[in-house]
Amino acid sequence: MRIEAALKIKMEQYNVEKDQVMLLQEHVGEAQREAIMKMKSLHEKRGPKGKGGGKNAWGVKGGKIEKKSRTEMDREEL
């Protein structure tokens, strides 16, 4: 529905087999768990604020990462 709103069109329904979707859901869950563990590891390596030369977890010094809504990100992909 978010994609339809970003594209401003109504898409036709795509039918899939439930077994295939459930298999993909397991892989997505595994990837999410791994990403969370890596982010926690990066955060722990960074240490408390004030140390590390003012860099954030991605190594960007003095810059802030711009937060965007999912809808804004969808529109940018067009």
C-alpha positions in Angstrom: 0.0 0.0 0.0 2.9 2.3 0.7 4.4 1.6 -2.7 1.0 2.3 -4.3 0.8 5.6 -2.5 4.3 6.6 -3.5 3.7 5.6 -7.2 0.1 7.0 -7.1 -1.2 4.0 -8.9 -3.2 1.0 -7.9 -1.3 -2.3 -8.6 -3.0 -5.5 -9.4 -2.8 -8.3 -6.8 0.0 -10.8 -7.3 -0.9 -14.3 -6.1 1.9 -16.4 -4.6 2.1 -19.7 -2.8 2.1 -19.5 0.9 5.0 -22.0 1.2 7.3 -19.9 -0.9 6.5 -16.8 1.1 7.1 -18.6 4.4 10.5 -19.8 3.1 11.5 -16.3 2.2 10.3 -15.0 5.5 12.8 -17.3 7.3 15.7 -15.9 5.2 14.6 -12.3 5.9 14.4 -13.0 9.6 17.9 -14.5 9.6 19.3 -11.4 7.7 17.6 -9.1 10.2 19.1 -10.9 13.2 22.5 -10.8 11.6 22.2 -7.1 10.8 21.1 -6.3 14.4 24.1 -8.2 15.8 26.5 -6.3 13.5 25.0 -2.9 14.5 25.3 -3.8 18.2 28.9 -4.8 17.6 29.6 -1.5 15.8 27.9 0.4 18.6 30.0 -1.3 21.3 33.2 -0.7 19.4 32.4 3.0 19.2 32.3 3.3 22.9 30.8 6.1 25.0 30.1 9.5 23.5 33.0 11.9 23.6 35.5 9.2 22.6 36.5 8.0 19.2 37.3 11.4 17.6 33.7 12.5 17.1 32.9 9.8 14.5 29.7 7.9 14.3 29.3 4.2 13.8 29.7 4.6 10.0 32.9 6.6 10.4 31.4 9.9 9.4 33.0 12.7 11.4 30.7 15.5 12.5 27.9 14.6 10.2 24.4 13.5 10.9 22.6 10.8 9.0 19.4 12.1 7.5 16.4 10.2 8.6 13.7 9.8 6.0 10.3 8.1 6.1 9.8 4.9 4.1 7.4 6.8 1.8 10.1 9.4 1.1 12.6 6.6 0.3 10.1 4.9 -2.0 9.6 8.1 -3.9 13.3 8.6 -4.4 13.6 5.2 -6.0 11.4 6.3 -8.8 
